Structures are given as C-alpha cells and as structure tokens.
Amino acid sequence: MVLSRIFKRRKPDPLWDHFINAPPADPKNDLTPSLRDAPDGTVFPTKSNNSDPAETASAVMALARWWGADLVGIVALEPGSDLAKPALHDAPEGPPEGPPEGPREESPEGSPQEQATGRDAQPFLFGIVCAIFSDYDPAVAPGLGGQQAVQKGAVVNHYLGAYIRELGFRATNSQADSLPLAEAAGLGRMDANGKFITVNKAGKKAAHVHLSGVVLTDLPLVSSGESA
C-alpha cells in the first residue's frame, strides 16, 4: 500500500525492517499514547443546531474519512449498556479548601457545577467506530511504521471528539472493545480466530485492519447499523 509504494525494495532492507519491527528507543518519539490518552477538552456551552441527525451523521463520517479512516460506522447504544454509561469524576475527598462561604441565592436551574453534573450524568447515545487498513499487523509489528495505522486511528478519534465537543455535545474516546460495534455497524465480521475481516476499496479482503476504539457521544446521529 502507501508505505510500500514510497519505499520500493528489491532486496531485504535492514533499515526498513527496523522501521517496521523495532519499537522506538525513546517512547517520546511515538505520539500515539499522547493522542490516545489526552484528556477531553471542554464542551462548548451552547449546542449547535442539529435539526437533521442524518445529515450530521453523514458529515461526521465524511470528516473521519478525511482525517484518515478507511471505514466509519455509527451505532446507537442501548440505554443500559456499559458504553452508554458516562464515566463521572469522583468529587474530591475531605472538606473544601478555604473559608466557608455564607448563604447565597441560586437560580432555579442550580449552580453551573450542578448543571454540568446533571448534563454529564446523561447516557451517551451513539458510538462511532473507525477502521484503518494497514500493510502490517500492528499486533506483531511494534515499529513506527508497523504502528502507523494505530497512530492514524488515534488522530481520527482525537479530532472527532474535539469536533463534536466544539459543537456543544459531549464526546469521549473509549478504548473499549470496538469489534462488536464494528460488526453492528456493518463494517465487517469477526472470523473464528477473533480477527476482524472486511474488504478494501478494491473489493478484496483487507490484509490487516486496525479498529481504533470508540468515540462515545450524546450528539444526535443516525445509526449506520444495528444498536449495541
């Protein structure tokens, strides 16, 4: 694919083998963990108009492909599923710091903190899952080249979450098993060995497929497959 076309080889190349199979000597040379583990940014306080969830879903999938995803699926989450449950941050233990505040009047809606807690306690509605094609299996090729699909998937998920939060809706990146959601979204199937199978743009079986986790959101969308 792309990497193979850039580096055309007529004989074994030790530099290429190192690029594909040797993990970086300094972990800071790999951006993937920083992208994958980056904390969620702030949700814009005003929700954008979302009168047509189908059009929004189409735009979200187009953006994911533009950022590098080969396949994109959207799955409606069952209200009681683990993925739908938001991960709330625990309140700090012990008494609050600083002098106690006197009585104060609050609006009927409560304080901004209470409003945010109520909003954050609502379940996620949809999961967005992306698949990245690769020449090499990231599970056995730890080099920077072998992990290219993993890094690309982290980039896609990071920017998808950021885009949705800028629209005024919650979005978080989850490293939950995305294979069941990819199946539910109709992106492919799992074979008897637990490997995800799908076809590439040429209609042939993709050599290796990386599923880049799940972006969970309460942005109203339209599912591209079954619910999960």
JONORZI-V597745 format. One record per backbone hydrogen bond with DSSP energy under -0.5 kcal/mol. NH is the residue of the N-H (numbers start at 1). CO is the residue of the C=O. E is the energy in kcal/mol with one decimal. If there is no record, write none. Layout:
BEGIN
<<NH	CO	E> <NH	CO	E>>
END
This chain:
BEGIN
<<5	1	-2.1> <6	2	-2.0> <7	3	-2.4> <8	6	-0.8> <14	12	-0.6> <17	13	-2.4> <18	14	-2.1> <19	15	-2.2> <20	16	-2.1> <21	17	-2.9> <22	18	-2.0> <23	21	-0.6> <27	25	-0.6> <29	26	-2.4> <30	27	-1.9> <31	29	-0.6> <35	31	-2.2> <36	32	-3.0> <37	33	-2.6> <38	34	-0.5> <38	35	-0.5> <44	165	-2.5> <47	45	-0.5> <48	167	-3.0> <56	52	-2.1> <57	53	-2.7> <58	54	-2.1> <59	55	-2.1> <60	56	-2.6> <61	57	-2.4> <62	58	-2.1> <63	59	-2.4> <64	60	-2.2> <65	61	-2.1> <66	62	-2.2> <67	63	-2.3> <68	64	-0.6> <68	65	-0.8> <69	64	-2.6> <70	131	-2.3> <71	131	-1.8> <73	129	-2.5> <75	127	-2.7> <77	125	-2.8> <81	78	-2.1> <85	81	-0.8> <85	82	-0.7> <88	86	-1.0> <110	107	-2.1> <115	111	-2.4> <116	112	-2.6> <117	113	-2.5> <118	114	-2.3> <119	115	-2.3> <120	116	-3.0> <121	117	-1.4> <122	119	-1.4> <124	84	-2.8> <125	217	-2.0> <126	217	-2.3> <127	75	-2.6> <128	215	-2.4> <129	73	-2.4> <129	127	-0.5> <130	213	-0.6> <131	71	-2.5> <132	210	-2.6> <134	208	-2.1> <138	136	-0.8> <140	137	-1.9> <141	137	-1.2> <142	21	-0.5> <142	140	-0.5> <143	20	-2.1> <144	22	-0.6> <145	19	-2.8> <146	19	-0.7> <147	143	-1.9> <148	145	-1.3> <151	147	-2.3> <152	148	-2.5> <153	149	-2.3> <154	150	-2.0> <155	151	-2.2> <156	152	-2.4> <157	153	-2.4> <158	154	-2.3> <159	155	-2.3> <160	156	-2.2> <161	157	-2.4> <162	158	-2.1> <163	159	-2.6> <164	160	-2.3> <165	161	-2.3> <166	162	-2.0> <167	163	-0.9> <167	164	-0.7> <168	165	-1.4> <169	164	-1.7> <172	216	-2.2> <174	172	-0.5> <174	214	-3.4> <182	178	-2.5> <183	179	-2.3> <184	180	-2.5> <185	181	-2.3> <186	183	-1.5> <187	182	-2.5> <188	182	-0.6> <189	197	-2.4> <191	195	-2.7> <194	191	-1.9> <197	189	-3.9> <200	204	-3.5> <203	200	-1.9> <206	198	-2.4> <208	134	-0.8> <210	132	-3.0> <211	209	-0.5> <212	130	-1.9> <212	210	-0.6> <214	174	-2.7> <215	128	-2.5> <216	172	-2.8> <216	214	-0.7> <217	126	-2.2> <218	170	-1.4> <224	74	-2.8> <225	74	-0.7> <226	184	-2.7> <228	76	-2.6>>
END
